[in-house]
Amino acid sequence: MVSKKEDKSAGQELEEKLLMKPKVLGETDNGLLGEAMEYGEEYKEFLKHKTEREILDYSLPIAKENGYTEFVLGTKYKAGDKVFFNNRDKNLILMTFGKRPVIEGVRISVAHVDSPRLDFKPNPLFESTDMAYFKTHYYGGIKKYQWTAIPLSLHGVVTLADGKTVKVRVGENPEDPQFCITDLLPHLARDQVSKPGNKMIDAEQMNILIGSWPFKDDKVSQKVKLNIMNILFEKYGITETDFLSAELCACPAFQPRDLGFDRSMVAAYGQDDKVCAFAQFKAELDTKEPEFTTMMVFADKEETGSDGPTGMRSVFWKDFLEDVASAWNYPIRHVLRSSMCLSCDVNAAVDPAWSEAFEMNNCSFLGRGPVVSKYTGSGGKYSTNDASAEVMGYLRGILDEAKVQWQVGELGKTDVGGGGTIAVDISVHNLDTVDMGVPVLSMHAPLEVTSKADDYMLYKAVLAYFNYKKPKTI
């Protein structure tokens, strides 16, 4: 017997028409969760590459396999052509030329591929109480106490005196040794645990334990240090002086894993902001003949202020776009004014364990889709790009037309703290910019958590943005 469909009341009709009703992704059986699971496997492979150099080592060959060729200055590329630009092995730009000329605007997406870590000091190696250590200088915003007594891996490059550069990556493979920063046992930590969290571990105590066996020669001092240097010399040809021309760091050695009995989440180091970097990378690869030219950028140094030649305060990306436009004698300022940029960066997911930090009407939740942030910054909107109503409306139209579920979010309560993104460094060029990313639990911790459904939906969002046919109103 078929029951008669209940008529909606006037209030229910108005509620449906006028009010927002956020849903959790996958509540309806539309195949989304299966697609998200498949996407998650690709994403976890991307996450295994933990530094900006390693990300380029992984991504650039894939781009070449997908038809991207190195950009040649002065070339008038045609619709569908794909080019790449590698800046100092830390920035990667991928571009697919659209049917319309670049003077009508470029659809840009930027995500950073650096994450909080422990950089080595220029003179890192020392011995104390018959143990050898590397001294570190932490990179980016971290809670220092979270980095003790966890397995660490070593990553980076060393340029030798002859100019040759060797790559170092130890601690990621099952057969590799790992490293750690030791902590004080609870039996003796009464004074330590009574301190505020930011004082429990001093920065100069963050020394990485790397060895304890002495070199067998009674005529030398610092036997353990010498034994470590001998191992490094035999494996890499490194002497202690070579640390002066090195970029070495320690990262958590955790491998990306599914989280939860339902495997609905990803637990991994460096998801801020590799979750967004992978989404835009895959979206760019899957964009074939867009209406407008697309441009994907991997940025560096976001966690320390975006300075230097590889940060977004550098003009490397603008210079590249100017080189592209110069083939047709288009002024770069006109191209930028017509263009739009997604600053793809993560936001904080509401954590019920710390709900007092969040203003529930304007925060993002795990599993409800990518987060569009009109502004970031702190306090009275300091150090932020504040996207205009027109830009927000344009992006809203893209996402709604593509049936991408999304949400809005701020980074917690107004005066609790705050944080910025590279949007402020991009929009200064008269380039309409808005932040969009996924909500993250335990952001900047050695192990961060995201929802696979959110991750996949961000990819769908960037793909829709790259392939949207309607022009932006300036």
C-alpha positions in Angstrom: 0.0 0.0 0.0 1.5 3.4 -1.1 1.1 6.0 1.6 0.0 9.5 0.5 2.8 12.0 0.5 2.3 14.5 3.3 1.8 18.0 2.2 4.3 20.6 3.4 3.1 23.4 5.6 3.6 27.0 4.7 6.4 27.2 7.3 8.2 24.2 6.0 8.1 25.6 2.5 9.5 28.9 3.7 12.1 27.1 5.7 13.2 25.1 2.7 13.3 28.3 0.5 14.9 30.8 2.9 17.1 29.0 5.4 20.3 27.0 5.1 20.3 23.4 6.1 23.9 22.1 6.2 24.2 18.4 5.4 27.0 15.8 6.0 28.4 14.6 2.7 27.3 11.1 1.8 24.0 11.2 3.7 22.4 10.2 0.4 23.6 7.2 -1.6 24.9 9.0 -4.7 28.2 7.2 -5.1 30.2 10.0 -3.5 31.7 8.0 -0.7 33.0 5.4 -3.1 34.6 8.0 -5.3 36.0 9.7 -2.3 37.6 6.5 -1.1 39.3 6.0 -4.5 40.5 9.6 -4.5 41.9 9.1 -1.0 44.2 6.4 -2.2 45.8 8.7 -4.7 46.0 11.5 -2.1 47.8 9.3 0.4 50.5 8.5 -2.1 51.0 12.3 -2.6 51.3 12.8 1.1 54.2 10.5 1.3 56.3 13.3 -0.2 56.9 15.6 2.8 58.9 18.6 1.6 58.4 21.0 -1.3 61.4 19.5 -3.2 59.9 16.0 -2.8 56.5 17.2 -4.0 58.1 18.5 -7.2 60.1 15.3 -7.7 56.8 13.5 -7.5 54.5 15.9 -9.4 56.7 17.0 -12.4 57.1 13.6 -14.0 53.3 13.1 -13.7 52.7 16.4 -15.4 55.1 15.5 -18.2 53.3 12.2 -18.7 50.0 14.2 -19.0 51.4 16.3 -21.9 52.9 19.3 -20.1 56.0 20.7 -21.8 58.4 23.3 -20.5 57.3 26.8 -21.1 59.1 28.6 -24.0 59.2 32.4 -23.9 57.6 34.1 -26.8 55.5 31.1 -27.9 51.9 31.8 -28.8 50.3 28.8 -27.4 46.9 27.6 -28.6 43.8 26.3 -26.8 44.5 23.0 -25.1 48.3 23.4 -24.9 49.8 22.5 -21.5 53.0 24.0 -20.1 55.0 23.9 -16.9 57.5 26.1 -15.1 59.8 24.9 -12.4 61.2 27.6 -10.1 64.2 26.5 -8.1 62.8 22.9 -7.6 60.4 24.4 -5.0 57.6 26.0 -7.0 55.7 24.3 -9.8 53.4 26.1 -12.2 51.1 24.2 -14.6 49.0 26.0 -17.2 46.4 24.9 -19.7 45.6 27.4 -22.4 42.0 28.3 -22.8 39.8 29.1 -25.8 39.7 32.8 -24.9 42.8 35.0 -24.9 44.6 35.4 -21.6 43.8 39.1 -21.7 40.2 38.1 -20.8 41.5 36.5 -17.6 43.2 33.5 -16.1 41.7 31.1 -13.6 44.5 30.8 -11.0 44.8 28.4 -8.1 47.6 28.5 -5.5 48.4 26.1 -2.6 51.5 25.9 -0.5 53.5 22.7 -0.2 55.6 23.5 2.8 54.5 22.4 6.3 55.7 23.0 9.9 58.8 21.0 10.5 62.2 21.1 12.3 64.9 22.6 10.1 68.6 21.9 11.0 70.8 24.7 12.2 73.7 25.6 9.9 76.1 23.9 12.3 73.8 21.1 13.7 76.0 18.2 14.8 77.2 17.8 18.4 78.0 15.2 21.0 76.9 15.2 24.6 77.1 12.4 27.3 78.3 10.0 24.6 75.3 10.6 22.4 75.2 12.5 19.0 72.5 15.0 18.1 71.3 17.4 15.4 70.3 20.9 16.6 67.1 22.2 15.1 65.4 25.5 14.5 61.6 24.9 14.2 59.9 26.1 11.0 56.4 27.5 11.2 53.9 27.5 14.0 54.1 24.4 16.1 53.3 23.3 19.7 56.8 22.2 20.6 55.8 19.6 23.1 54.0 17.7 20.4 57.3 16.9 18.7 59.0 15.0 21.5 59.1 11.2 21.7 57.6 10.6 18.2 59.5 8.9 15.3 61.2 11.4 13.0 62.5 11.1 9.5 65.2 13.2 7.8 64.8 15.0 4.5 66.6 17.5 2.3 69.6 18.2 0.1 73.3 18.9 0.7 75.4 20.8 -1.8 79.0 19.6 -1.6 82.2 21.7 -2.2 82.4 20.5 -5.8 78.9 21.8 -6.5 77.2 18.4 -6.6 73.9 18.2 -4.7 73.0 15.0 -2.9 69.5 14.1 -1.7 68.9 12.8 1.8 65.7 10.9 2.8 66.0 8.6 5.8 63.4 7.2 8.1 60.4 6.6 5.7 61.1 3.1 4.5 60.5 0.1 6.8 64.2 -0.8 6.8 65.4 2.7 7.6 66.5 3.9 11.0 64.4 6.6 12.6 65.2 9.4 15.0 63.5 11.3 17.8 63.6 14.2 20.3 63.6 12.7 23.8 61.4 13.9 26.7 61.7 14.0 30.4 60.1 11.1 32.3 57.0 11.9 34.2 58.7 10.8 37.5 61.0 13.8 37.2 58.7 16.2 35.3 56.9 17.9 38.2 58.4 21.3 37.3 58.1 20.8 33.6 54.4 20.0 33.5 53.5 22.9 35.8 54.7 25.3 33.1 52.4 26.8 30.4 52.3 24.6 27.3 54.5 27.0 25.3 57.2 26.7 28.0 57.2 23.0 28.6 59.8 22.4 25.9 62.4 25.0 25.1 63.4 25.5 21.5 67.0 24.7 22.3 66.0 21.4 23.8 64.6 20.2 20.5 67.8 18.2 19.6 67.4 15.1 17.5 69.0 12.0 18.8 70.9 10.3 16.0 73.5 7.9 17.5 75.4 6.5 20.5 78.1 4.1 19.2 81.7 5.4 19.4 84.3 5.4 16.7 86.9 2.8 17.8 90.0 5.0 18.3 91.2 6.1 21.7 93.3 8.9 20.2 90.3 10.9 19.0 87.7 12.9 21.0 84.0 13.1 20.4 84.0 9.5 19.2 80.2 9.2 18.7 80.1 12.4 16.6 83.0 11.1 14.5 81.3 7.8 14.0 78.1 9.5 12.7 80.2 11.7 10.3 82.0 8.7 9.0 78.6 7.0 8.3 77.4 10.1 6.5 80.6 10.5 4.5 80.5 6.9 3.3 76.8 7.1 2.3 76.6 10.7 0.9 80.2 12.0 0.7 79.3 14.7 3.4 81.8 16.3 5.7 80.8 18.5 8.6 81.6 21.7 6.6 79.0 20.6 4.1 76.2 21.3 6.6 76.8 25.0 5.9 75.4 24.5 2.3 72.5 22.2 3.2 68.8 22.3 3.5 67.9 19.5 5.9 64.9 19.0 8.1 63.1 16.5 10.3 59.5 15.5 9.7 57.2 13.1 11.5 57.8 9.6 10.2 54.2 8.6 10.3 52.8 7.2 7.0 49.4 8.4 5.7 46.7 6.1 7.0 43.0 5.7 7.0 41.4 6.8 10.2 38.3 5.3 11.8 36.5 2.0 11.5 34.7 3.4 8.4 38.0 4.6 6.9 36.3 7.9 6.3 39.2 10.1 7.2 42.9 10.5 6.5 45.4 10.8 9.3 48.8 12.2 8.1 51.5 14.8 8.6 51.5 17.8 6.3 47.8 17.9 5.2 48.1 21.7 5.7 48.4 22.4 2.9 49.0 19.3 0.7 45.4 18.4 0.8 44.7 21.5 -1.2 47.8 21.2 -3.3 46.8 17.7 -4.5 43.2 18.8 -5.2 44.3 21.6 -7.5 47.1 19.4 -9.1 44.6 16.7 -10.0 42.0 19.2 -11.1 44.6 20.9 -13.4 45.6 17.5 -14.9 42.0 16.7 -15.6 41.3 20.1 -17.3 41.6 19.6 -21.1 40.2 22.5 -23.1 38.9 25.1 -20.7 37.2 28.3 -21.8 39.7 30.4 -19.8 43.4 29.7 -19.3 44.0 27.8 -16.1 47.1 28.2 -13.9 48.0 26.0 -10.9 50.8 27.1 -8.5 52.7 25.2 -5.8 53.9 27.8 -3.3 56.7 27.7 -0.7 57.5 29.4 2.6 53.8 30.1 3.5 54.3 28.8 7.0 57.0 31.4 7.7 55.5 34.5 5.9 55.8 33.7 2.2 59.2 35.5 1.9 62.2 34.7 -0.3 62.3 33.9 -4.0 60.0 30.9 -3.7 57.3 32.5 -1.4 54.2 34.2 -2.8 55.6 37.6 -1.9 58.1 36.9 -4.6 57.2 37.8 -8.2 58.1 34.5 -9.7 54.5 33.6 -10.5 53.7 37.1 -11.8 56.8 37.2 -13.9 55.8 33.8 -15.4 52.3 35.1 -16.2 53.8 38.3 -17.7 56.1 36.1 -19.9 53.0 34.3 -21.1 51.1 37.5 -21.9 54.1 39.1 -23.6 53.7 36.8 -26.6 50.6 38.8 -27.5 51.9 42.1 -26.0 49.2 42.0 -23.3 50.0 44.3 -20.3 50.2 42.1 -17.2 48.2 44.5 -15.1 45.2 44.1 -17.5 45.5 40.3 -17.4 45.6 40.3 -13.6 42.6 42.6 -13.3 40.5 40.3 -15.4 41.7 37.2 -13.6 40.7 35.4 -10.4 42.6 33.4 -7.9 41.7 30.7 -5.5 44.0 30.7 -2.5 43.5 27.1 -1.7 44.3 26.7 2.0 42.8 24.8 4.9 40.6 26.0 7.8 40.0 24.7 11.3 37.3 22.1 11.7 35.2 22.4 14.8 36.6 20.1 17.5 34.0 19.2 20.1 36.8 18.7 22.7 37.7 22.4 22.3 34.4 23.9 21.3 35.0 27.0 23.4 37.5 28.2 20.7 34.8 28.3 17.9 31.8 30.5 17.1 29.5 27.8 15.8 27.5 29.9 13.3 30.7 30.8 11.3 33.0 27.9 11.6 33.6 24.8 9.4 32.7 21.2 10.2 34.3 18.0 9.1 32.4 16.2 6.4 30.3 19.2 5.1 32.5 20.0 2.1 35.2 22.6 1.2 35.3 25.8 3.2 35.1 29.2 1.5 36.6 31.9 3.7 35.7 35.5 2.8 38.6 36.7 5.0 41.1 35.3 7.4 43.6 37.4 9.5 43.1 38.1 13.2 41.3 40.6 15.4 39.9 43.5 13.4 40.6 41.7 10.1 44.3 42.6 10.2 46.6 41.0 7.7 43.9 39.6 5.4 42.4 39.7 2.0 38.7 40.3 2.3 36.9 39.0 -0.9 34.3 41.3 -2.3 30.6 40.4 -2.5 30.9 40.1 -6.3 33.8 37.6 -6.1 31.9 35.6 -3.4 28.9 35.6 -5.7 30.9 34.5 -8.7 32.4 31.5 -6.8 29.1 30.7 -5.3 27.6 30.4 -8.8 30.4 28.1 -9.9 30.0 25.7 -7.0 26.2 25.7 -7.1 26.1 25.0 -10.8 28.5 22.1 -10.4 26.4 20.8 -7.4 29.4 21.0 -5.1 28.4 21.1 -1.5 30.4 23.7 0.4 30.4 25.7 3.6 31.7 29.0 4.9 34.0 29.4 7.9 36.2 31.6 10.0 39.2 30.5 12.0 37.6 30.3 15.4 36.3 33.1 17.6 37.2 36.7 16.6 39.7 37.5 19.5 40.8 34.0 20.3 43.6 34.0 17.8 43.7 33.9 14.1 45.9 33.3 11.1 46.5 34.3 7.5 46.9 32.8 4.1 48.7 33.7 0.9 45.6 35.5 -0.3 46.8 38.8 1.1 50.0 38.5 -0.9 48.2 37.7 -4.1 45.4 40.2 -4.0 47.8 43.1 -3.6 48.3 42.8 -7.4 44.7 43.9 -8.1 43.8 40.2 -8.5 40.4 39.1 -7.1 41.2 36.4 -4.6 39.2 34.2 -2.2 40.3 31.4 0.2 38.9 27.9 -0.3 40.1 24.7 1.3 39.1 21.8 3.6 38.5 21.8 7.3 41.3 20.1 9.4 41.4 18.7 12.9 44.7 19.1 14.8 46.1 21.6 12.3 49.9 22.0 12.5 50.2 18.9 14.7 52.5 16.1 13.6 49.3 14.2 12.7 46.5 16.1 11.1 43.0 14.7 10.2 40.8 15.4 7.2 37.6 13.9 5.8 38.0 12.0 2.5 34.6 13.4 1.4 35.8 17.0 2.0 39.1 16.2 0.2 37.4 14.8 -2.9 34.8 17.6 -3.0 37.5 20.2 -3.0 38.9 18.6 -6.1 35.5 18.7 -7.7 35.3 22.4 -6.7 38.6 23.4 -8.2 37.8 21.4 -11.4 34.5 23.2 -11.7 36.3 26.6 -11.2 38.8 25.7 -13.9 36.1 24.7 -16.4 33.5 27.4 -15.7 32.6 29.2 -18.9 31.0 32.4 -17.7 33.4 35.4 -17.5 34.0 37.3 -14.3 32.5 40.7 -14.0 35.3 43.2 -13.2 
